[in-house]
């Protein structure tokens, strides 16, 4: 992270002072290449090696080697996005590169969102960083603590409660009935949402406590009425980065029809690969690219359907995609999909009643209530009492339960 920070800081200054377009392009390409090579080595080297070994085995080629024991640097996927977007924005003239190295280093390694986002662009926090020592943080305390407490309750009381039931069940997924499989996959859909949006809310809350306004990362994604709307609401910081730094530079939607579909496929495949070094993530990205392509081709027909059915259909399509996201391999993904769509009897997870209750509560919150950014965050007595109770419950659960890391820590 220190090396990437220094390289990106110097490249920003070099771009600003370069006398010719050719030099500016060199100072763009070279540091971006260095950042991508670092990310590629630490996160994807062993994945690529395993893929080569698999192909060699299929072709019966005498290729044998061992994987390297690589320790993945903390937050590498997120701070690499920070440095690359900074360099590109400097090249485009969107921002003026900072001469304050400590300000830039603070931006790269900002601790609240370093490990799991949201992905922050320099221009979004530049003003706050410039005036960090002058901010009256007391004005942000109520909003900061409110965001943090809500995020903590999402993670501990909802996501972890669901995970406690579905994780053991999915470990023996082949024994589950069709109904149990649907409950587990539905549970994972809510677990992932509340786990990740909970982290994002906590990061935003911590940012407010320090006088830094971090961007919204989730906007009620399960209220989406089509797949494009879903990606405008889910992991907003990632989807907008992929749009602005990959999809649009390839031509976006301003090119021939077949190139639009190509651009969608490349963007979503790379977006899937960014999530993890596993082919299931790549296919998950391809699945969403196919959905986005279908929506682009037949969006007019879809829009004539009742909005409630569109919302339900979008949610079901997303749930099917989460099977690929959750599965550790294709055998597990295919097994879960078969059990979902071909009726079979089987085991029922323990604590099924608790799971159903958690799913009902999660569904009401995810589909019917305002999201964290839509709340007023006013500390009225009833609000304060509810927060105190929820926070105390979180502490009790944390003290008495096994460790439950955020899901996006693995990415």
Order of alpha helices (4+ residues) and beta strands (2+ residues): alpha-alpha-alpha-alpha-alpha-alpha-alpha-alpha-alpha-alpha-alpha-alpha-alpha-alpha-alpha-alpha-alpha
